[in-house]
Amino acid sequence: MLITDARKVALTSYSAWANYLGLVSLIAPELIYLIWGIDTNPRVWWSMGVFLILAGTVGRFISQPGSSWAWRAVKVTVAAAVLLVWAASAFAMCDRPAKREAAPVAAGIAADSAFLAVGVPYVGKWEGLRLDAYIDRIASPPVWTVCYGETKGITGGMSFSKQQCDDMLARELLSYRSRLHVAFTDDTKSLRLPVNRDVAYTSLAYNAGVSAISKSTAVRRLNAGDIAGGCEAIAWWNRAGNRVIRGLVNRRTEDVALCMIGVPT
């Protein structure tokens, strides 16, 4: 049963407005990415949501003023100011200018063999190795899978050696690397993409998709010369199904560490 003054509470109470704004903070980053393809900093939105939830909880225990239109206007103004400040912070984290310069690196893209010597064991460790074909029931629809997640032409009863699995992964990584490199400027490929950073970005694309990563803040920052900022933005890709996954947090943390090798701190 609704309380007798439900409409008044919905329009004027601290706790209700905190909940409204908290909901906006959860939806906003998803809408921004869906509409404009921009991945803002999730930590900003998450901190705003936590703050608003706490404010709403505290607001339940505070005597609240009347419902005059003047008071409502004040609350709307404050609410808008809070959202604008946090939104500005989130967007500012997208394409900020470089804060520090990276040490020079060898010009040009490394040979495939050098890339794979680092990339295959690194990505393979996170993907996990299964030598016998199995049904991946998490996929939609479920699909026969083997090795490090290979699905092309796989059927039940197939088995492979580790070397065969490594060769499959190598082919896939080179394909992802080649397609991701299209998103990098010539300067990035010549000056900012040593093997370790190349592997970190390719690992991210292999896990999250070339199309999404090509448009990401991580790539934009690297192309702008902000190497440390680009590496930092890799850590934002830690969600699956719109929630943070601990395994992805761990993987992104190691991706960032790999990306940052050679960057002054």
C-alpha positions in Angstrom: 0.0 0.0 0.0 1.3 3.5 -0.9 1.9 6.0 1.8 -0.6 8.9 1.9 1.8 11.5 0.6 3.5 9.4 -2.0 3.4 12.0 -4.7 4.9 14.7 -2.4 7.7 12.3 -1.4 8.4 11.3 -4.9 8.7 15.0 -6.0 10.4 16.5 -3.0 12.3 14.1 -0.8 16.1 13.9 -0.7 16.1 10.1 -0.8 13.8 9.9 -3.9 16.0 12.4 -5.8 19.2 10.6 -4.8 17.7 7.3 -6.1 16.7 9.0 -9.4 20.2 10.4 -9.9 21.7 7.1 -8.9 19.7 5.4 -11.6 20.9 8.0 -14.1 24.5 7.4 -13.1 24.1 3.6 -13.8 22.4 4.1 -17.2 24.4 7.1 -18.5 27.6 5.4 -19.4 25.8 2.6 -21.3 23.7 5.2 -23.2 26.8 7.3 -24.0 28.5 4.3 -25.5 25.4 3.0 -27.3 24.7 6.4 -28.9 28.1 8.0 -29.4 30.5 5.0 -29.1 32.4 6.7 -26.3 33.6 4.7 -23.3 33.7 7.1 -20.4 35.5 6.3 -17.1 33.4 3.7 -15.2 35.0 4.6 -11.9 33.5 8.1 -12.1 30.0 6.8 -12.7 30.4 4.1 -10.1 31.6 6.5 -7.4 28.6 8.8 -8.2 26.2 5.9 -7.8 27.7 4.9 -4.5 27.6 8.5 -3.3 24.0 8.9 -4.3 22.9 5.6 -2.7 24.5 6.7 0.6 22.9 10.1 0.3 19.5 8.6 -0.3 19.9 6.3 2.7 20.9 9.2 5.0 18.1 11.2 3.5 15.5 8.8 4.8 16.4 9.9 8.4 16.5 13.7 7.8 13.5 16.0 8.2 12.9 17.4 4.8 11.6 20.9 3.9 8.3 21.8 2.3 7.4 21.2 -1.3 7.3 24.8 -2.6 8.2 25.3 -6.3 11.2 27.4 -5.2 12.5 24.6 -3.2 12.0 22.1 -6.0 13.8 24.5 -8.4 16.8 24.6 -5.9 16.9 20.8 -5.8 16.7 20.4 -9.6 19.5 22.9 -9.9 21.7 21.1 -7.4 21.0 17.8 -9.0 21.8 19.1 -12.5 25.0 20.6 -11.1 26.1 17.2 -9.6 25.4 15.4 -12.8 27.2 18.0 -14.9 30.3 17.9 -12.7 30.5 14.1 -12.8 29.7 13.9 -16.5 32.4 16.5 -17.2 34.8 14.4 -15.1 33.9 11.2 -16.9 34.4 12.8 -20.4 37.5 14.6 -19.3 39.0 11.2 -18.6 38.3 10.2 -22.2 40.7 12.4 -24.2 42.8 14.2 -21.7 46.2 15.5 -23.0 49.3 13.5 -22.3 50.8 14.1 -18.8 54.1 12.5 -19.4 56.3 11.5 -22.3 57.3 7.9 -23.0 60.9 6.8 -23.6 61.7 6.4 -27.3 61.1 2.9 -28.7 62.4 1.1 -31.8 60.7 2.4 -34.9 58.2 0.2 -36.8 56.1 -2.8 -36.0 57.9 -5.8 -34.7 58.1 -9.0 -36.8 55.3 -11.5 -36.4 57.7 -14.0 -34.7 58.6 -11.5 -32.0 55.0 -10.6 -31.4 53.9 -14.2 -31.2 56.7 -15.1 -28.8 55.1 -12.8 -26.2 51.5 -12.9 -27.4 50.7 -16.7 -27.6 51.8 -17.6 -24.0 50.3 -14.4 -22.6 46.9 -14.6 -24.2 46.9 -18.4 -23.9 47.3 -18.1 -20.1 44.1 -16.0 -19.8 42.0 -18.0 -22.3 42.8 -21.4 -20.9 43.7 -24.5 -22.8 41.4 -27.5 -23.5 42.8 -30.2 -25.8 39.6 -32.1 -26.3 36.5 -30.4 -27.9 33.8 -29.4 -25.5 30.5 -27.6 -25.7 30.8 -24.0 -24.5 27.3 -23.5 -22.9 28.0 -19.9 -22.0 28.0 -19.0 -25.7 24.7 -18.2 -27.3 24.0 -20.5 -28.9 26.2 -23.2 -27.3 29.0 -24.2 -29.6 31.7 -26.8 -29.9 35.0 -25.3 -28.7 38.6 -26.4 -28.3 42.1 -25.2 -27.4 42.1 -21.5 -26.5 38.5 -20.9 -27.5 38.7 -22.0 -31.1 35.2 -22.7 -32.6 35.8 -22.6 -36.4 35.1 -26.1 -37.9 35.1 -27.8 -34.4 32.9 -30.8 -33.8 32.5 -33.3 -31.0 35.3 -35.8 -30.6 38.1 -33.7 -31.9 41.4 -33.5 -30.1 44.5 -31.5 -30.7 48.1 -31.3 -29.3 49.3 -28.2 -27.5 51.4 -27.2 -30.5 48.4 -27.4 -32.7 46.4 -25.2 -30.3 49.3 -22.7 -30.1 49.3 -22.5 -33.9 45.6 -21.8 -34.0 45.9 -19.1 -31.4 48.9 -17.6 -33.3 46.8 -17.3 -36.5 43.9 -15.7 -34.6 46.2 -13.2 -32.8 47.8 -12.1 -36.1 44.4 -11.6 -37.6 43.2 -9.5 -34.6 46.5 -7.6 -34.6 46.3 -6.8 -38.3 42.7 -5.6 -38.1 43.3 -3.5 -34.9 46.4 -1.8 -36.5 44.0 -0.1 -38.9 42.8 2.0 -36.0 46.3 3.2 -35.2 48.0 6.2 -36.8 51.3 5.9 -38.6 53.0 7.7 -35.7 51.6 5.2 -33.2 52.7 2.2 -35.2 56.1 3.7 -35.7 56.8 5.1 -32.3 54.4 3.9 -29.6 53.8 0.2 -30.3 56.6 -2.0 -29.1 55.9 -5.7 -28.7 54.6 -5.6 -25.1 52.2 -2.8 -25.9 51.1 -4.4 -29.2 50.3 -7.6 -27.3 48.4 -5.7 -24.6 46.2 -4.0 -27.1 45.7 -7.1 -29.2 44.9 -9.1 -26.1 42.2 -6.6 -25.3 40.8 -6.7 -28.8 40.9 -10.5 -28.8 38.8 -10.5 -25.6 36.5 -7.6 -26.3 36.3 -7.3 -30.1 38.3 -5.4 -32.7 35.4 -3.0 -33.6 34.8 -1.9 -30.0 38.5 -1.4 -29.2 39.2 0.4 -32.4 36.8 3.2 -31.2 37.9 3.1 -27.6 39.5 5.8 -25.5 42.5 3.5 -25.1 43.2 3.7 -28.8 42.3 7.4 -29.1 44.7 8.3 -26.2 47.5 6.3 -27.7 47.1 7.9 -31.1 47.2 11.3 -29.4 50.5 10.5 -27.8 49.2 9.9 -24.3 50.7 6.4 -23.8 50.1 6.1 -20.1 46.6 7.4 -20.4 45.9 4.8 -23.2 47.2 2.0 -21.0 45.1 3.2 -18.1 42.0 3.2 -20.3 42.5 -0.5 -21.0 41.5 -1.2 -17.4 38.0 0.1 -18.0 37.2 -3.0 -20.1 36.4 -5.1 -17.0 32.7 -5.7 -17.5 30.5 -8.5 -18.9 26.8 -8.3 -19.0 27.1 -4.7 -17.6 28.7 -5.8 -14.4 32.3 -5.9 -13.2 33.9 -9.4 -13.4 36.7 -10.1 -11.0 38.5 -12.3 -13.6 38.4 -9.4 -16.1 39.7 -7.0 -13.5 42.7 -9.3 -13.0 43.2 -9.7 -16.7 43.0 -5.9 -17.4 45.3 -5.2 -14.6 48.0 -7.4 -16.2 47.2 -5.9 -19.6 47.9 -2.4 -18.2 51.1 -3.6 -16.6 52.3 -5.1 -19.9 51.3 -1.9 -21.8 53.2 0.3 -19.3 56.6 -1.4 -19.7 59.0 1.3 -20.7 56.7 4.2 -19.8 58.1 6.7 -17.2 56.0 6.8 -14.0 
